[in-house]
Amino acid sequence: MKLLIKSVLILATIFTTTLLVIKFSGVLTVDDIKNLFETLKSQPSYILGAIIVLLLFIDLFIAVPTMTIIILAGYFIGFELAVFYTFIGLLLASLTGYFLSKKYGMRVLNKLSSNEEQKIQMTELFNKHGVLVLVLSRAVPMLPEISSCLAGTCNMSLKRFLLAWSIGTVPYLCVIAYAGSISNLDNPMPAIYAAIGITLVFWFLWLIFMKKNKLKAQKEFV
């Protein structure tokens, strides 16, 4: 358990650091993304689609406002294309995190701990709860990337990973993309309501999950 928490904290620190660097350096702001989309909206949709895929892919390495990009995608290229391109971008980022961690994750763990029992416990713990963590990961910023990396490190099967990821991600991006597609600059409320609503739903489910695990842990301790 300690090793899993330590790994999560390290990954969270890395992603938070990139987020702060981007935010305070002003290299890539929401206004920059909006202006870029505005400039490219008269071009063929696949050009803007490629930019959307790229932005969501680099979210694995440099934290970007994922929800904002999905909303803008819905607004600028419509619901169907927004779902298509955002799905590709999010999937590429998650699979890259999964496969990179599958190949190099254990090397990192070996540097974090030499205790083989801790590594086994971490793997068993994540494989036990990892599916639900992946499903609910959109509730917490950076958790989708962290959970994808942990899935690879803990050797979760690709089929199981993709199933859990899809259950948690596809409904999320569909709701956000649709809200963006029916919003406009004069009436942004659908996108705002959708963003607040889906965040609250995921948070509610996440709190239930945490509460159940806390009660279960207490019973096992007793």
C-alpha positions as CSV (number, residue, x, y, z in Angstrom):
1,M,0.0,0.0,0.0
2,K,2.8,2.4,0.9
3,L,4.6,1.8,-2.4
4,L,1.4,2.4,-4.3
5,I,0.8,5.7,-2.5
6,K,4.4,6.7,-3.0
7,S,4.1,6.0,-6.8
8,V,0.9,7.9,-7.1
9,L,2.4,10.9,-5.3
10,I,5.5,10.9,-7.5
11,L,3.4,10.8,-10.7
12,A,1.1,13.5,-9.3
13,T,4.1,15.7,-8.5
14,I,5.5,15.3,-12.0
15,F,2.1,16.1,-13.7
16,T,1.5,19.0,-11.3
17,T,4.9,20.4,-12.0
18,T,4.3,20.4,-15.8
19,L,0.9,22.0,-15.2
20,L,2.4,24.8,-13.1
21,V,5.3,25.4,-15.5
22,I,2.8,25.7,-18.5
23,K,0.4,27.9,-16.5
24,F,3.0,30.4,-15.2
25,S,5.1,30.5,-18.3
26,G,2.1,31.3,-20.4
27,V,3.3,29.0,-23.2
28,L,-0.1,27.4,-23.7
29,T,-3.1,29.1,-22.3
30,V,-6.9,28.5,-22.9
31,D,-7.0,31.7,-24.9
32,D,-4.1,30.4,-27.1
33,I,-6.0,27.2,-27.8
34,K,-9.3,29.1,-28.5
35,N,-7.5,31.5,-30.8
36,L,-5.8,28.5,-32.6
37,F,-9.2,26.8,-33.1
38,E,-10.7,30.1,-34.3
39,T,-7.9,30.5,-36.9
40,L,-8.3,26.9,-38.2
41,K,-12.1,26.7,-38.2
42,S,-12.2,27.7,-41.9
43,Q,-9.7,24.9,-42.8
44,P,-10.7,21.3,-43.6
45,S,-11.9,19.7,-40.4
46,Y,-9.1,17.1,-40.4
47,I,-6.6,19.8,-39.8
48,L,-8.3,21.0,-36.6
49,G,-8.9,17.4,-35.8
50,A,-5.2,16.6,-35.9
51,I,-4.5,19.6,-33.6
52,I,-7.1,18.3,-31.2
53,V,-5.5,14.8,-31.2
54,L,-2.0,16.3,-30.7
55,L,-3.1,18.5,-27.8
56,L,-4.9,15.6,-26.0
57,F,-1.9,13.3,-26.7
58,I,0.7,15.6,-25.2
59,D,-1.5,15.8,-22.1
60,L,0.3,12.7,-21.0
61,F,3.6,14.7,-20.9
62,I,2.4,18.3,-20.4
63,A,-0.8,19.0,-18.5
64,V,-3.4,20.7,-20.8
65,P,-7.0,21.6,-20.1
66,T,-8.6,18.4,-21.4
67,M,-12.2,19.3,-20.7
68,T,-11.9,22.7,-22.3
69,I,-10.3,21.2,-25.5
70,I,-13.3,18.7,-25.7
71,I,-15.8,21.5,-25.3
72,L,-14.1,23.6,-28.0
73,A,-13.9,20.6,-30.3
74,G,-17.6,20.2,-30.0
75,Y,-18.2,23.9,-30.7
76,F,-15.9,24.2,-33.7
77,I,-16.3,20.9,-35.5
78,G,-19.6,19.5,-34.2
79,F,-20.5,16.5,-32.0
80,E,-19.6,13.6,-34.2
81,L,-16.2,14.8,-35.3
82,A,-15.4,16.0,-31.8
83,V,-16.1,12.6,-30.3
84,F,-14.0,10.9,-33.0
85,Y,-10.9,13.1,-32.7
86,T,-11.0,13.5,-28.9
87,F,-11.4,9.7,-28.5
88,I,-8.3,9.2,-30.7
89,G,-6.3,11.8,-28.7
90,L,-7.3,10.5,-25.3
91,L,-6.8,6.9,-26.3
92,L,-3.3,7.5,-27.7
93,A,-2.3,9.3,-24.5
94,S,-3.6,6.5,-22.3
95,L,-2.1,3.7,-24.4
96,T,1.3,5.5,-24.5
97,G,1.3,5.8,-20.8
98,Y,0.2,2.2,-20.4
99,F,2.9,0.7,-22.7
100,L,5.7,3.0,-21.5
101,S,5.0,2.0,-17.9
102,K,4.7,-1.6,-18.9
103,K,8.2,-1.5,-20.3
104,Y,9.9,0.9,-17.9
105,G,7.6,1.1,-14.8
106,M,9.2,-1.8,-12.9
107,R,12.6,-0.2,-13.4
108,V,11.3,2.9,-11.6
109,L,9.7,0.8,-8.9
110,N,13.0,-1.0,-8.3
111,K,14.6,2.4,-7.6
112,L,11.7,3.4,-5.3
113,S,11.8,0.1,-3.3
114,S,13.9,-3.0,-3.1
115,N,11.2,-4.8,-1.1
116,E,9.7,-7.5,-3.4
117,E,6.8,-8.1,-1.1
118,Q,5.8,-4.4,-1.4
119,K,5.9,-4.6,-5.2
120,I,3.7,-7.7,-5.2
121,Q,1.2,-6.1,-2.8
122,M,1.1,-3.0,-5.0
123,T,0.4,-5.0,-8.1
124,E,-2.3,-7.1,-6.4
125,L,-3.9,-4.0,-4.9
126,F,-4.1,-2.1,-8.2
127,N,-5.3,-5.1,-10.1
128,K,-8.0,-5.6,-7.5
129,H,-9.3,-2.0,-7.6
130,G,-7.7,-0.7,-10.8
131,V,-10.7,-1.2,-13.0
132,L,-12.9,1.0,-10.8
133,V,-10.1,3.5,-10.5
134,L,-9.8,3.7,-14.3
135,V,-13.6,4.0,-14.7
136,L,-13.8,6.9,-12.2
137,S,-10.5,8.5,-13.0
138,R,-12.1,11.4,-14.9
139,A,-13.3,12.7,-11.5
140,V,-9.8,13.9,-10.6
141,P,-7.4,16.0,-12.7
142,M,-4.3,14.0,-13.7
143,L,-5.8,10.7,-12.4
144,P,-6.5,9.4,-15.9
145,E,-2.8,9.6,-16.8
146,I,-1.6,8.3,-13.4
147,S,-4.0,5.3,-13.5
148,S,-2.9,4.5,-17.1
149,C,0.7,4.5,-16.0
150,L,-0.1,2.3,-12.9
151,A,-2.0,-0.1,-15.1
152,G,1.0,-0.7,-17.3
153,T,3.4,-0.9,-14.3
154,C,1.2,-3.4,-12.5
155,N,0.8,-5.5,-15.7
156,M,-3.0,-5.2,-16.0
157,S,-4.1,-7.0,-19.1
158,L,-4.6,-4.7,-22.1
159,K,-8.1,-6.0,-22.7
160,R,-9.1,-5.2,-19.1
161,F,-7.4,-1.8,-19.3
162,L,-9.2,-0.8,-22.5
163,L,-12.6,-2.0,-21.2
164,A,-12.3,0.0,-18.0
165,W,-10.8,3.1,-19.7
166,S,-13.6,3.0,-22.3
167,I,-16.4,2.7,-19.7
168,G,-15.0,5.8,-17.9
169,T,-13.9,7.9,-20.9
170,V,-16.4,7.4,-23.7
171,P,-19.6,8.7,-21.8
172,Y,-17.5,11.5,-20.4
173,L,-16.3,12.8,-23.7
174,C,-19.7,12.3,-25.4
175,V,-21.4,14.5,-22.8
176,I,-18.8,17.2,-22.9
177,A,-18.5,17.2,-26.7
178,Y,-22.3,17.4,-27.1
179,A,-22.5,20.3,-24.7
180,G,-19.8,22.1,-26.6
181,S,-21.7,21.5,-29.9
182,I,-24.9,23.1,-28.7
183,S,-23.1,26.0,-27.0
184,N,-21.9,29.2,-28.6
185,L,-20.1,32.4,-27.5
186,D,-23.4,34.1,-26.6
187,N,-24.8,31.0,-24.8
188,P,-22.0,29.0,-23.1
189,M,-24.3,27.7,-20.4
190,P,-24.9,24.1,-21.9
191,A,-21.1,23.6,-21.8
192,I,-20.9,25.0,-18.3
193,Y,-23.8,22.9,-17.0
194,A,-22.4,19.8,-18.5
195,A,-18.9,20.4,-17.1
196,I,-20.3,21.0,-13.6
197,G,-22.8,18.1,-13.9
198,I,-20.4,15.4,-15.1
199,T,-17.7,16.5,-12.6
200,L,-20.2,16.2,-9.7
201,V,-21.4,12.8,-10.9
202,F,-17.8,11.4,-11.1
203,W,-17.0,13.0,-7.7
204,F,-20.0,11.4,-6.1
205,L,-19.1,8.0,-7.5
206,W,-15.5,8.5,-6.4
207,L,-16.5,9.4,-2.9
208,I,-18.7,6.3,-2.7
209,F,-15.8,4.1,-3.9
210,M,-13.5,5.7,-1.3
211,K,-16.0,5.3,1.5
212,K,-16.6,1.6,0.7
213,N,-12.9,0.9,0.6
214,K,-12.4,2.7,3.9
215,L,-15.1,0.7,5.6
216,K,-13.7,-2.5,4.2
217,A,-10.2,-1.7,5.4
218,Q,-11.6,-1.0,8.9
219,K,-13.4,-4.3,9.0
220,E,-10.3,-6.2,7.8
221,F,-8.2,-4.4,10.5
222,V,-10.7,-5.4,13.2
